[in-house]
Amino acid sequence: MKLYKFRSLDNMDYALDIILNERLYCPEYSELNDPFEGLFNQLMPGSFDSGFDNGFSTSNKTISNVDELLADSYHTRVCSLTSDLHDVRLWSHYADSHRGIAIELDFTNRIDDVTEVK
């Protein structure tokens, strides 16, 4: 599976770090700067019984209040990638208005490390 990370060239060190060191920065939930990034819904066990299988497993962890949900999510690290190399919005927002680059990453042998978010 080929995924892409869009980068501005304003700070070349970040792009070179991805390429040369083969690593991605994954900020904690609390560090996300996009107001829509990291918004999520959580299905609580027993909250509905639709019989629908979406292909994703759900946790049996019981969370009793919103504070616990947020505290748990703040330890989650996120790295946003895309499978769409031609998305104009991504080039505009994350690749310096089409002046940056898209770095191709091959996750073919690491598919278990990737979760698609819709």
N, C-alpha and C positions, 0 to 999 in steps of 0.2 A: 504494500500500500504506500503510495507516494503522498506525502503531505508537505505543506509549504509554510514557511515562516516569513512574513513580510518585515523588512527592516528599512529604516531610513539610513542614509549614508552620512548624516550629520555627525554621528559618533561612530566612526569606522571600527573602533575597538570592540563594540558589541557584536557587529557582524563578523568580524574576524574571530572572535572568541567562539562563536557557533561553528564556523568553518574549520578553524585550526585545532580547537580543543574538542570538537564534536560533543558539545554540551549545550543545553538550553537552560535559561534561567526560568525557574518556576516560582513565582511569588506566592506567598500565603494569601489566603482569601482577603485578609485585612489590608493587603497592599494593592489590591486591584484598583485601577484608576478609571475604568470605564463604568459608568453608572448602570449599564445593562449587563455587564460581564459578571458572571457569578450569581445572577438571580436564579433561584431554583425553587422547585416544588418538591416536597418530600411526602411520599405516601406512607402513612403510618399503618402498621399492621392492624388489620381489622377495620380500616377506615371505609372500605367498600368491598363489595364482592361482585366484580363484573365478569369474572372468568376470562378476562383478556390477558394474554401473555405478550408483553412487549419485547421480549428477548433479553431483558435486563433483570438481574437478580436484585432482590430487595433485602435489606438488612433486617434482622430481627431485634436490633437494638431498640429499646424503648426510650423515647425522649418525652419527658413529661411537660416541658414548657419551652417557650421560644428562646429564652436565654441559653438553655442547654443546646438547642439546635444551632444557634449562632456560635456558641463557644466551640462546639465540635467542628463546625465548618471553618473556623479560623485556623485550624491546624492542617487543613487541606491545602495542598499546593496545586496550582493551575498553570498549564502552559497552553496557550491558544494557538492552534494550527488550523489549516484549512486544506481541503482536498480540491478547492476551486482556484486554480491559478489565474483565472480570467475575471475574477470578481472586481469590478471597478471600485466599489466602496472600500474594499480592503486595500487596494493600491492607493486610494486617496487618503485613507486614514492612517495606515500603518507603514506605507512606503513613500512618505513625504510627497504626496500629490503626484505620484507616478514617476518620481525622480530617484526612488530607492531600488531595492532589489527584493527578489523572492528567493529564498534558499530552499532547495528541494531536499527533503529528508525521506529516506527509505525505511519504512517501518515493517517491511515484509516479514522479517524474522522476529519482530517484536510486537505483533498484533495484540497480544494480551496486555500490553502496556498502554493501549489506546482505548479511550471511551468516546464514542461519538455523542455530541451534545446537540440537541435540536432546540 
